[in-house]
Amino acid sequence: MKEKAVLDRFEGDLAVILLKDGQDQLVVPINSLPGGAKEGHWLQIETEDGQVISVTVDEEETARIRNRIAEKLNRLRQGKHLDDA
């Protein structure tokens, strides 16, 4: 099964990945991540029978989320409410 997840943090030699549903997390060895993966990167995780089969960085989703956050911060700095368009 493939699903979206975000690389939340590193703890020693492990990476904590939060699944998109926000309820579950995976803890995997850092060396199972693609090179250059950083905290805040969105990932495509493929699992089978509870085991991680593959992990790839989802560059498009990472950029989309970063842009959304930057826009919200910009509106806050301008004194606008987040609900304002």
PDB file of N, CA, C and O in Angstrom:
ATOM      1  N   MET A   1       0.844  -1.172   0.000  1.00  0.00           N
ATOM      2  CA  MET A   1       0.000   0.000   0.000  1.00  0.00           C
ATOM      3  C   MET A   1       0.894   1.242   0.000  1.00  0.00           C
ATOM      4  O   MET A   1       1.867   1.310   0.751  1.00  0.00           O
ATOM      5  N   LYS A   2       0.561   2.225  -0.845  1.00  0.00           N
ATOM      6  CA  LYS A   2       1.295   3.485  -0.879  1.00  0.00           C
ATOM      7  C   LYS A   2       0.502   4.550  -0.147  1.00  0.00           C
ATOM      8  O   LYS A   2      -0.721   4.627  -0.260  1.00  0.00           O
ATOM      9  N   GLU A   3       1.221   5.371   0.604  1.00  0.00           N
ATOM     10  CA  GLU A   3       0.571   6.487   1.285  1.00  0.00           C
ATOM     11  C   GLU A   3       1.542   7.631   1.486  1.00  0.00           C
ATOM     12  O   GLU A   3       2.761   7.457   1.455  1.00  0.00           O
ATOM     13  N   LYS A   4       0.966   8.816   1.695  1.00  0.00           N
ATOM     14  CA  LYS A   4       1.775  10.004   1.950  1.00  0.00           C
ATOM     15  C   LYS A   4       2.111  10.068   3.425  1.00  0.00           C
ATOM     16  O   LYS A   4       1.336   9.639   4.279  1.00  0.00           O
ATOM     17  N   ALA A   5       3.286  10.615   3.707  1.00  0.00           N
ATOM     18  CA  ALA A   5       3.729  10.768   5.082  1.00  0.00           C
ATOM     19  C   ALA A   5       4.727  11.909   5.128  1.00  0.00           C
ATOM     20  O   ALA A   5       5.262  12.318   4.098  1.00  0.00           O
ATOM     21  N   VAL A   6       4.977  12.421   6.323  1.00  0.00           N
ATOM     22  CA  VAL A   6       5.949  13.500   6.473  1.00  0.00           C
ATOM     23  C   VAL A   6       7.053  13.033   7.415  1.00  0.00           C
ATOM     24  O   VAL A   6       6.798  12.379   8.426  1.00  0.00           O
ATOM     25  N   LEU A   7       8.280  13.385   7.058  1.00  0.00           N
ATOM     26  CA  LEU A   7       9.428  13.075   7.905  1.00  0.00           C
ATOM     27  C   LEU A   7       9.426  14.075   9.051  1.00  0.00           C
ATOM     28  O   LEU A   7       9.754  15.247   8.861  1.00  0.00           O
ATOM     29  N   ASP A   8       9.059  13.616  10.228  1.00  0.00           N
ATOM     30  CA  ASP A   8       8.871  14.484  11.387  1.00  0.00           C
ATOM     31  C   ASP A   8      10.181  14.846  12.071  1.00  0.00           C
ATOM     32  O   ASP A   8      10.460  16.020  12.313  1.00  0.00           O
ATOM     33  N   ARG A   9      10.982  13.831  12.381  1.00  0.00           N
ATOM     34  CA  ARG A   9      12.208  14.123  13.149  1.00  0.00           C
ATOM     35  C   ARG A   9      13.147  12.922  13.108  1.00  0.00           C
ATOM     36  O   ARG A   9      12.790  11.816  12.704  1.00  0.00           O
ATOM     37  N   PHE A  10      14.360  13.207  13.546  1.00  0.00           N
ATOM     38  CA  PHE A  10      15.370  12.163  13.694  1.00  0.00           C
ATOM     39  C   PHE A  10      15.615  11.953  15.183  1.00  0.00           C
ATOM     40  O   PHE A  10      15.667  12.911  15.954  1.00  0.00           O
ATOM     41  N   GLU A  11      15.762  10.714  15.574  1.00  0.00           N
ATOM     42  CA  GLU A  11      16.106  10.350  16.942  1.00  0.00           C
ATOM     43  C   GLU A  11      17.251   9.354  16.868  1.00  0.00           C
ATOM     44  O   GLU A  11      17.037   8.157  16.676  1.00  0.00           O
ATOM     45  N   GLY A  12      18.457   9.855  17.020  1.00  0.00           N
ATOM     46  CA  GLY A  12      19.627   8.998  16.893  1.00  0.00           C
ATOM     47  C   GLY A  12      19.748   8.481  15.473  1.00  0.00           C
ATOM     48  O   GLY A  12      19.805   9.265  14.525  1.00  0.00           O
ATOM     49  N   ASP A  13      19.787   7.170  15.323  1.00  0.00           N
ATOM     50  CA  ASP A  13      19.899   6.541  14.003  1.00  0.00           C
ATOM     51  C   ASP A  13      18.546   6.216  13.393  1.00  0.00           C
ATOM     52  O   ASP A  13      18.466   5.489  12.403  1.00  0.00           O
ATOM     53  N   LEU A  14      17.476   6.757  13.984  1.00  0.00           N
ATOM     54  CA  LEU A  14      16.132   6.450  13.517  1.00  0.00           C
ATOM     55  C   LEU A  14      15.429   7.706  13.001  1.00  0.00           C
ATOM     56  O   LEU A  14      15.734   8.823  13.420  1.00  0.00           O
ATOM     57  N   ALA A  15      14.491   7.503  12.092  1.00  0.00           N
ATOM     58  CA  ALA A  15      13.660   8.582  11.577  1.00  0.00           C
ATOM     59  C   ALA A  15      12.218   8.295  11.984  1.00  0.00           C
ATOM     60  O   ALA A  15      11.742   7.165  11.865  1.00  0.00           O
ATOM     61  N   VAL A  16      11.528   9.328  12.463  1.00  0.00           N
ATOM     62  CA  VAL A  16      10.120   9.207  12.827  1.00  0.00           C
ATOM     63  C   VAL A  16       9.308   9.829  11.697  1.00  0.00           C
ATOM     64  O   VAL A  16       9.479  11.002  11.368  1.00  0.00           O
ATOM     65  N   ILE A  17       8.429   9.033  11.113  1.00  0.00           N
ATOM     66  CA  ILE A  17       7.620   9.439   9.975  1.00  0.00           C
ATOM     67  C   ILE A  17       6.162   9.410  10.401  1.00  0.00           C
ATOM     68  O   ILE A  17       5.677   8.398  10.907  1.00  0.00           O
ATOM     69  N   LEU A  18       5.453  10.536  10.192  1.00  0.00           N
ATOM     70  CA  LEU A  18       4.037  10.617  10.526  1.00  0.00           C
ATOM     71  C   LEU A  18       3.221  10.357   9.275  1.00  0.00           C
ATOM     72  O   LEU A  18       3.414  11.012   8.250  1.00  0.00           O
ATOM     73  N   LEU A  19       2.316   9.408   9.360  1.00  0.00           N
ATOM     74  CA  LEU A  19       1.463   9.094   8.224  1.00  0.00           C
ATOM     75  C   LEU A  19       0.403  10.177   8.064  1.00  0.00           C
ATOM     76  O   LEU A  19       0.034  10.842   9.033  1.00  0.00           O
ATOM     77  N   LYS A  20      -0.081  10.351   6.846  1.00  0.00           N
ATOM     78  CA  LYS A  20      -0.982  11.450   6.526  1.00  0.00           C
ATOM     79  C   LYS A  20      -2.221  11.481   7.403  1.00  0.00           C
ATOM     80  O   LYS A  20      -2.757  12.558   7.665  1.00  0.00           O
ATOM     81  N   ASP A  21      -2.687  10.336   7.861  1.00  0.00           N
ATOM     82  CA  ASP A  21      -3.882  10.333   8.704  1.00  0.00           C
ATOM     83  C   ASP A  21      -3.636  11.000  10.056  1.00  0.00           C
ATOM     84  O   ASP A  21      -4.586  11.295  10.782  1.00  0.00           O
ATOM     85  N   GLY A  22      -2.373  11.238  10.398  1.00  0.00           N
ATOM     86  CA  GLY A  22      -2.024  11.916  11.638  1.00  0.00           C
ATOM     87  C   GLY A  22      -2.122  11.048  12.875  1.00  0.00           C
ATOM     88  O   GLY A  22      -1.755  11.483  13.966  1.00  0.00           O
ATOM     89  N   GLN A  23      -2.605   9.845  12.726  1.00  0.00           N
ATOM     90  CA  GLN A  23      -2.790   8.956  13.864  1.00  0.00           C
ATOM     91  C   GLN A  23      -1.629   7.987  14.054  1.00  0.00           C
ATOM     92  O   GLN A  23      -1.324   7.585  15.176  1.00  0.00           O
ATOM     93  N   ASP A  24      -0.998   7.622  12.973  1.00  0.00           N
ATOM     94  CA  ASP A  24       0.032   6.588  13.020  1.00  0.00           C
ATOM     95  C   ASP A  24       1.396   7.154  12.670  1.00  0.00           C
ATOM     96  O   ASP A  24       1.516   8.174  11.992  1.00  0.00           O
ATOM     97  N   GLN A  25       2.403   6.473  13.147  1.00  0.00           N
ATOM     98  CA  GLN A  25       3.766   6.843  12.795  1.00  0.00           C
ATOM     99  C   GLN A  25       4.583   5.591  12.533  1.00  0.00           C
ATOM    100  O   GLN A  25       4.275   4.503  13.019  1.00  0.00           O
ATOM    101  N   LEU A  26       5.624   5.780  11.757  1.00  0.00           N
ATOM    102  CA  LEU A  26       6.595   4.723  11.500  1.00  0.00           C
ATOM    103  C   LEU A  26       7.931   5.185  12.045  1.00  0.00           C
ATOM    104  O   LEU A  26       8.263   6.368  11.975  1.00  0.00           O
ATOM    105  N   VAL A  27       8.685   4.269  12.578  1.00  0.00           N
ATOM    106  CA  VAL A  27      10.054   4.552  13.003  1.00  0.00           C
ATOM    107  C   VAL A  27      10.940   3.619  12.200  1.00  0.00           C
ATOM    108  O   VAL A  27      10.842   2.397  12.311  1.00  0.00           O
ATOM    109  N   VAL A  28      11.814   4.216  11.383  1.00  0.00           N
ATOM    110  CA  VAL A  28      12.654   3.429  10.479  1.00  0.00           C
ATOM    111  C   VAL A  28      14.105   3.870  10.628  1.00  0.00           C
ATOM    112  O   VAL A  28      14.369   4.999  11.042  1.00  0.00           O
ATOM    113  N   PRO A  29      15.040   2.998  10.298  1.00  0.00           N
ATOM    114  CA  PRO A  29      16.451   3.404  10.304  1.00  0.00           C
ATOM    115  C   PRO A  29      16.680   4.521   9.279  1.00  0.00           C
ATOM    116  O   PRO A  29      16.109   4.503   8.188  1.00  0.00           O
ATOM    117  N   ILE A  30      17.509   5.474   9.641  1.00  0.00           N
ATOM    118  CA  ILE A  30      17.805   6.596   8.739  1.00  0.00           C
ATOM    119  C   ILE A  30      18.311   6.088   7.394  1.00  0.00           C
ATOM    120  O   ILE A  30      18.000   6.674   6.357  1.00  0.00           O
ATOM    121  N   ASN A  31      19.078   5.016   7.398  1.00  0.00           N
ATOM    122  CA  ASN A  31      19.647   4.534   6.135  1.00  0.00           C
ATOM    123  C   ASN A  31      18.606   3.938   5.191  1.00  0.00           C
ATOM    124  O   ASN A  31      18.934   3.580   4.060  1.00  0.00           O
ATOM    125  N   SER A  32      17.337   3.825   5.647  1.00  0.00           N
ATOM    126  CA  SER A  32      16.283   3.355   4.749  1.00  0.00           C
ATOM    127  C   SER A  32      15.620   4.514   3.993  1.00  0.00           C
ATOM    128  O   SER A  32      14.782   4.296   3.118  1.00  0.00           O
ATOM    129  N   LEU A  33      16.010   5.754   4.344  1.00  0.00           N
ATOM    130  CA  LEU A  33      15.467   6.933   3.669  1.00  0.00           C
ATOM    131  C   LEU A  33      16.295   7.255   2.429  1.00  0.00           C
ATOM    132  O   LEU A  33      17.474   6.910   2.356  1.00  0.00           O
ATOM    133  N   PRO A  34      15.671   7.919   1.453  1.00  0.00           N
ATOM    134  CA  PRO A  34      16.447   8.342   0.285  1.00  0.00           C
ATOM    135  C   PRO A  34      17.455   9.419   0.690  1.00  0.00           C
ATOM    136  O   PRO A  34      17.218  10.180   1.628  1.00  0.00           O
ATOM    137  N   GLY A  35      18.561   9.474  -0.014  1.00  0.00           N
ATOM    138  CA  GLY A  35      19.586  10.481   0.260  1.00  0.00           C
ATOM    139  C   GLY A  35      18.999  11.882   0.192  1.00  0.00           C
ATOM    140  O   GLY A  35      18.208  12.184  -0.702  1.00  0.00           O
ATOM    141  N   GLY A  36      19.378  12.728   1.121  1.00  0.00           N
ATOM    142  CA  GLY A  36      18.921  14.109   1.127  1.00  0.00           C
ATOM    143  C   GLY A  36      17.586  14.327   1.816  1.00  0.00           C
ATOM    144  O   GLY A  36      17.131  15.467   1.907  1.00  0.00           O
ATOM    145  N   ALA A  37      16.944  13.276   2.304  1.00  0.00           N
ATOM    146  CA  ALA A  37      15.670  13.440   3.003  1.00  0.00           C
ATOM    147  C   ALA A  37      15.898  14.221   4.293  1.00  0.00           C
ATOM    148  O   ALA A  37      16.813  13.927   5.063  1.00  0.00           O
ATOM    149  N   LYS A  38      15.040  15.229   4.513  1.00  0.00           N
ATOM    150  CA  LYS A  38      15.181  16.106   5.676  1.00  0.00           C
ATOM    151  C   LYS A  38      13.857  16.212   6.406  1.00  0.00           C
ATOM    152  O   LYS A  38      12.802  15.889   5.860  1.00  0.00           O
ATOM    153  N   GLU A  39      13.926  16.670   7.652  1.00  0.00           N
ATOM    154  CA  GLU A  39      12.718  16.917   8.426  1.00  0.00           C
ATOM    155  C   GLU A  39      11.813  17.864   7.642  1.00  0.00           C
ATOM    156  O   GLU A  39      12.272  18.864   7.091  1.00  0.00           O
ATOM    157  N   GLY A  40      10.531  17.536   7.600  1.00  0.00           N
ATOM    158  CA  GLY A  40       9.567  18.359   6.872  1.00  0.00           C
ATOM    159  C   GLY A  40       9.326  17.905   5.450  1.00  0.00           C
ATOM    160  O   GLY A  40       8.370  18.353   4.817  1.00  0.00           O
ATOM    161  N   HIS A  41      10.166  17.030   4.932  1.00  0.00           N
ATOM    162  CA  HIS A  41       9.936  16.510   3.583  1.00  0.00           C
ATOM    163  C   HIS A  41       8.737  15.574   3.606  1.00  0.00           C
ATOM    164  O   HIS A  41       8.564  14.782   4.532  1.00  0.00           O
ATOM    165  N   TRP A  42       7.911  15.681   2.564  1.00  0.00           N
ATOM    166  CA  TRP A  42       6.809  14.751   2.374  1.00  0.00           C
ATOM    167  C   TRP A  42       7.329  13.561   1.602  1.00  0.00           C
ATOM    168  O   TRP A  42       8.162  13.694   0.706  1.00  0.00           O
ATOM    169  N   LEU A  43       6.832  12.409   1.959  1.00  0.00           N
ATOM    170  CA  LEU A  43       7.324  11.157   1.395  1.00  0.00           C
ATOM    171  C   LEU A  43       6.180  10.336   0.824  1.00  0.00           C
ATOM    172  O   LEU A  43       5.024  10.493   1.216  1.00  0.00           O
ATOM    173  N   GLN A  44       6.522   9.466  -0.102  1.00  0.00           N
ATOM    174  CA  GLN A  44       5.631   8.397  -0.545  1.00  0.00           C
ATOM    175  C   GLN A  44       6.193   7.119   0.074  1.00  0.00           C
ATOM    176  O   GLN A  44       7.319   6.717  -0.220  1.00  0.00           O
ATOM    177  N   ILE A  45       5.402   6.493   0.927  1.00  0.00           N
ATOM    178  CA  ILE A  45       5.826   5.283   1.632  1.00  0.00           C
ATOM    179  C   ILE A  45       5.043   4.107   1.063  1.00  0.00           C
ATOM    180  O   ILE A  45       3.818   4.162   0.955  1.00  0.00           O
ATOM    181  N   GLU A  46       5.743   3.060   0.707  1.00  0.00           N
ATOM    182  CA  GLU A  46       5.064   1.836   0.289  1.00  0.00           C
ATOM    183  C   GLU A  46       5.327   0.772   1.344  1.00  0.00           C
ATOM    184  O   GLU A  46       6.474   0.472   1.674  1.00  0.00           O
ATOM    185  N   THR A  47       4.246   0.210   1.866  1.00  0.00           N
ATOM    186  CA  THR A  47       4.366  -0.831   2.882  1.00  0.00           C
ATOM    187  C   THR A  47       3.654  -2.098   2.422  1.00  0.00           C
ATOM    188  O   THR A  47       2.730  -2.070   1.609  1.00  0.00           O
ATOM    189  N   GLU A  48       4.119  -3.192   2.972  1.00  0.00           N
ATOM    190  CA  GLU A  48       3.487  -4.483   2.709  1.00  0.00           C
ATOM    191  C   GLU A  48       3.580  -5.299   3.993  1.00  0.00           C
ATOM    192  O   GLU A  48       4.670  -5.525   4.520  1.00  0.00           O
ATOM    193  N   ASP A  49       2.444  -5.732   4.481  1.00  0.00           N
ATOM    194  CA  ASP A  49       2.381  -6.501   5.732  1.00  0.00           C
ATOM    195  C   ASP A  49       3.103  -5.784   6.873  1.00  0.00           C
ATOM    196  O   ASP A  49       3.804  -6.416   7.663  1.00  0.00           O
ATOM    197  N   GLY A  50       2.928  -4.459   6.956  1.00  0.00           N
ATOM    198  CA  GLY A  50       3.532  -3.673   8.025  1.00  0.00           C
ATOM    199  C   GLY A  50       5.001  -3.375   7.860  1.00  0.00           C
ATOM    200  O   GLY A  50       5.595  -2.733   8.726  1.00  0.00           O
ATOM    201  N   GLN A  51       5.607  -3.822   6.772  1.00  0.00           N
ATOM    202  CA  GLN A  51       7.026  -3.572   6.513  1.00  0.00           C
ATOM    203  C   GLN A  51       7.173  -2.503   5.429  1.00  0.00           C
ATOM    204  O   GLN A  51       6.429  -2.495   4.448  1.00  0.00           O
ATOM    205  N   VAL A  52       8.131  -1.611   5.614  1.00  0.00           N
ATOM    206  CA  VAL A  52       8.392  -0.569   4.617  1.00  0.00           C
ATOM    207  C   VAL A  52       9.140  -1.196   3.449  1.00  0.00           C
ATOM    208  O   VAL A  52      10.202  -1.796   3.619  1.00  0.00           O
ATOM    209  N   ILE A  53       8.558  -1.045   2.250  1.00  0.00           N
ATOM    210  CA  ILE A  53       9.149  -1.594   1.034  1.00  0.00           C
ATOM    211  C   ILE A  53       9.980  -0.533   0.317  1.00  0.00           C
ATOM    212  O   ILE A  53      11.088  -0.802  -0.147  1.00  0.00           O
ATOM    213  N   SER A  54       9.418   0.690   0.235  1.00  0.00           N
ATOM    214  CA  SER A  54      10.157   1.769  -0.419  1.00  0.00           C
ATOM    215  C   SER A  54       9.735   3.116   0.150  1.00  0.00           C
ATOM    216  O   SER A  54       8.618   3.292   0.637  1.00  0.00           O
ATOM    217  N   VAL A  55      10.671   4.064   0.072  1.00  0.00           N
ATOM    218  CA  VAL A  55      10.429   5.433   0.516  1.00  0.00           C
ATOM    219  C   VAL A  55      11.018   6.357  -0.537  1.00  0.00           C
ATOM    220  O   VAL A  55      12.186   6.229  -0.904  1.00  0.00           O
ATOM    221  N   THR A  56      10.201   7.292  -1.024  1.00  0.00           N
ATOM    222  CA  THR A  56      10.694   8.305  -1.954  1.00  0.00           C
ATOM    223  C   THR A  56      10.231   9.674  -1.473  1.00  0.00           C
ATOM    224  O   THR A  56       9.159   9.803  -0.882  1.00  0.00           O
ATOM    225  N   VAL A  57      11.044  10.691  -1.730  1.00  0.00           N
ATOM    226  CA  VAL A  57      10.667  12.062  -1.385  1.00  0.00           C
ATOM    227  C   VAL A  57       9.664  12.539  -2.422  1.00  0.00           C
ATOM    228  O   VAL A  57       9.889  12.407  -3.625  1.00  0.00           O
ATOM    229  N   ASP A  58       8.557  13.093  -1.948  1.00  0.00           N
ATOM    230  CA  ASP A  58       7.527  13.661  -2.814  1.00  0.00           C
ATOM    231  C   ASP A  58       7.816  15.157  -2.929  1.00  0.00           C
ATOM    232  O   ASP A  58       7.303  15.961  -2.150  1.00  0.00           O
ATOM    233  N   GLU A  59       8.638  15.516  -3.903  1.00  0.00           N
ATOM    234  CA  GLU A  59       9.069  16.905  -4.073  1.00  0.00           C
ATOM    235  C   GLU A  59       7.892  17.843  -4.318  1.00  0.00           C
ATOM    236  O   GLU A  59       7.868  18.962  -3.805  1.00  0.00           O
ATOM    237  N   GLU A  60       6.915  17.388  -5.102  1.00  0.00           N
ATOM    238  CA  GLU A  60       5.759  18.226  -5.429  1.00  0.00           C
ATOM    239  C   GLU A  60       4.933  18.550  -4.186  1.00  0.00           C
ATOM    240  O   GLU A  60       4.558  19.703  -3.970  1.00  0.00           O
ATOM    241  N   GLU A  61       4.650  17.543  -3.374  1.00  0.00           N
ATOM    242  CA  GLU A  61       3.870  17.758  -2.149  1.00  0.00           C
ATOM    243  C   GLU A  61       4.655  18.600  -1.147  1.00  0.00           C
ATOM    244  O   GLU A  61       4.083  19.464  -0.482  1.00  0.00           O
ATOM    245  N   THR A  62       5.957  18.357  -1.035  1.00  0.00           N
ATOM    246  CA  THR A  62       6.792  19.142  -0.133  1.00  0.00           C
ATOM    247  C   THR A  62       6.747  20.613  -0.525  1.00  0.00           C
ATOM    248  O   THR A  62       6.589  21.474   0.340  1.00  0.00           O
ATOM    249  N   ALA A  63       6.884  20.917  -1.813  1.00  0.00           N
ATOM    250  CA  ALA A  63       6.844  22.304  -2.293  1.00  0.00           C
ATOM    251  C   ALA A  63       5.468  22.917  -2.060  1.00  0.00           C
ATOM    252  O   ALA A  63       5.365  24.077  -1.659  1.00  0.00           O
ATOM    253  N   ARG A  64       4.417  22.150  -2.309  1.00  0.00           N
ATOM    254  CA  ARG A  64       3.055  22.664  -2.127  1.00  0.00           C
ATOM    255  C   ARG A  64       2.801  23.038  -0.665  1.00  0.00           C
ATOM    256  O   ARG A  64       2.253  24.104  -0.383  1.00  0.00           O
ATOM    257  N   ILE A  65       3.191  22.181   0.246  1.00  0.00           N
ATOM    258  CA  ILE A  65       2.987  22.453   1.678  1.00  0.00           C
ATOM    259  C   ILE A  65       3.838  23.636   2.123  1.00  0.00           C
ATOM    260  O   ILE A  65       3.359  24.497   2.860  1.00  0.00           O
ATOM    261  N   ARG A  66       5.082  23.687   1.688  1.00  0.00           N
ATOM    262  CA  ARG A  66       5.947  24.814   2.065  1.00  0.00           C
ATOM    263  C   ARG A  66       5.390  26.131   1.560  1.00  0.00           C
ATOM    264  O   ARG A  66       5.430  27.132   2.276  1.00  0.00           O
ATOM    265  N   ASN A  67       4.870  26.150   0.341  1.00  0.00           N
ATOM    266  CA  ASN A  67       4.269  27.368  -0.205  1.00  0.00           C
ATOM    267  C   ASN A  67       3.045  27.775   0.594  1.00  0.00           C
ATOM    268  O   ASN A  67       2.857  28.956   0.886  1.00  0.00           O
ATOM    269  N   ARG A  68       2.206  26.799   0.954  1.00  0.00           N
ATOM    270  CA  ARG A  68       1.011  27.101   1.746  1.00  0.00           C
ATOM    271  C   ARG A  68       1.385  27.709   3.095  1.00  0.00           C
ATOM    272  O   ARG A  68       0.757  28.671   3.538  1.00  0.00           O
ATOM    273  N   ILE A  69       2.396  27.157   3.744  1.00  0.00           N
ATOM    274  CA  ILE A  69       2.841  27.685   5.038  1.00  0.00           C
ATOM    275  C   ILE A  69       3.423  29.080   4.870  1.00  0.00           C
ATOM    276  O   ILE A  69       3.150  29.964   5.682  1.00  0.00           O
ATOM    277  N   ALA A  70       4.226  29.291   3.821  1.00  0.00           N
ATOM    278  CA  ALA A  70       4.816  30.612   3.577  1.00  0.00           C
ATOM    279  C   ALA A  70       3.730  31.655   3.334  1.00  0.00           C
ATOM    280  O   ALA A  70       3.841  32.782   3.818  1.00  0.00           O
ATOM    281  N   GLU A  71       2.685  31.301   2.597  1.00  0.00           N
ATOM    282  CA  GLU A  71       1.577  32.232   2.351  1.00  0.00           C
ATOM    283  C   GLU A  71       0.860  32.591   3.652  1.00  0.00           C
ATOM    284  O   GLU A  71       0.509  33.751   3.867  1.00  0.00           O
ATOM    285  N   LYS A  72       0.642  31.609   4.511  1.00  0.00           N
ATOM    286  CA  LYS A  72      -0.010  31.876   5.795  1.00  0.00           C
ATOM    287  C   LYS A  72       0.843  32.794   6.663  1.00  0.00           C
ATOM    288  O   LYS A  72       0.328  33.729   7.276  1.00  0.00           O
ATOM    289  N   LEU A  73       2.143  32.528   6.716  1.00  0.00           N
ATOM    290  CA  LEU A  73       3.038  33.387   7.493  1.00  0.00           C
ATOM    291  C   LEU A  73       3.046  34.805   6.948  1.00  0.00           C
ATOM    292  O   LEU A  73       3.071  35.770   7.711  1.00  0.00           O
ATOM    293  N   ASN A  74       3.026  34.926   5.641  1.00  0.00           N
ATOM    294  CA  ASN A  74       3.013  36.238   5.010  1.00  0.00           C
ATOM    295  C   ASN A  74       1.752  37.004   5.393  1.00  0.00           C
ATOM    296  O   ASN A  74       1.824  38.189   5.718  1.00  0.00           O
ATOM    297  N   ARG A  75       0.597  36.339   5.357  1.00  0.00           N
ATOM    298  CA  ARG A  75      -0.661  36.989   5.734  1.00  0.00           C
ATOM    299  C   ARG A  75      -0.632  37.403   7.205  1.00  0.00           C
ATOM    300  O   ARG A  75      -1.115  38.480   7.554  1.00  0.00           O
ATOM    301  N   LEU A  76      -0.072  36.561   8.063  1.00  0.00           N
ATOM    302  CA  LEU A  76       0.027  36.911   9.482  1.00  0.00           C
ATOM    303  C   LEU A  76       0.910  38.135   9.685  1.00  0.00           C
ATOM    304  O   LEU A  76       0.589  39.014  10.484  1.00  0.00           O
ATOM    305  N   ARG A  77       2.021  38.188   8.960  1.00  0.00           N
ATOM    306  CA  ARG A  77       2.929  39.341   9.076  1.00  0.00           C
ATOM    307  C   ARG A  77       2.261  40.630   8.607  1.00  0.00           C
ATOM    308  O   ARG A  77       2.592  41.718   9.079  1.00  0.00           O
ATOM    309  N   GLN A  78       1.327  40.500   7.682  1.00  0.00           N
ATOM    310  CA  GLN A  78       0.608  41.664   7.159  1.00  0.00           C
ATOM    311  C   GLN A  78      -0.604  42.013   8.023  1.00  0.00           C
ATOM    312  O   GLN A  78      -1.335  42.957   7.724  1.00  0.00           O
ATOM    313  N   GLY A  79      -0.810  41.251   9.089  1.00  0.00           N
ATOM    314  CA  GLY A  79      -1.912  41.526  10.000  1.00  0.00           C
ATOM    315  C   GLY A  79      -3.247  41.007   9.533  1.00  0.00           C
ATOM    316  O   GLY A  79      -4.280  41.417  10.061  1.00  0.00           O
ATOM    317  N   LYS A  80      -3.261  40.119   8.561  1.00  0.00           N
ATOM    318  CA  LYS A  80      -4.503  39.547   8.055  1.00  0.00           C
ATOM    319  C   LYS A  80      -4.818  38.280   8.817  1.00  0.00           C
ATOM    320  O   LYS A  80      -3.923  37.588   9.301  1.00  0.00           O
ATOM    321  N   HIS A  81      -6.102  37.987   8.919  1.00  0.00           N
ATOM    322  CA  HIS A  81      -6.524  36.721   9.518  1.00  0.00           C
ATOM    323  C   HIS A  81      -6.263  35.597   8.529  1.00  0.00           C
ATOM    324  O   HIS A  81      -6.291  35.807   7.316  1.00  0.00           O
ATOM    325  N   LEU A  82      -6.012  34.412   9.046  1.00  0.00           N
ATOM    326  CA  LEU A  82      -5.745  33.263   8.178  1.00  0.00           C
ATOM    327  C   LEU A  82      -6.945  32.914   7.314  1.00  0.00           C
ATOM    328  O   LEU A  82      -6.778  32.335   6.241  1.00  0.00           O
ATOM    329  N   ASP A  83      -8.144  33.251   7.755  1.00  0.00           N
ATOM    330  CA  ASP A  83      -9.340  32.934   6.981  1.00  0.00           C
ATOM    331  C   ASP A  83      -9.566  33.924   5.842  1.00  0.00           C
ATOM    332  O   ASP A  83     -10.350  33.647   4.934  1.00  0.00           O
ATOM    333  N   ASP A  84      -8.888  35.077   5.875  1.00  0.00           N
ATOM    334  CA  ASP A  84      -9.044  36.081   4.812  1.00  0.00           C
ATOM    335  C   ASP A  84      -8.427  35.576   3.528  1.00  0.00           C
ATOM    336  O   ASP A  84      -7.384  34.922   3.550  1.00  0.00           O
ATOM    337  N   ALA A  85      -9.048  35.866   2.439  1.00  0.00           N
ATOM    338  CA  ALA A  85      -8.507  35.448   1.130  1.00  0.00           C
ATOM    339  C   ALA A  85      -7.593  36.501   0.572  1.00  0.00           C
ATOM    340  O   ALA A  85      -7.046  36.329  -0.517  1.00  0.00           O
TER     341      ALA A  85
END
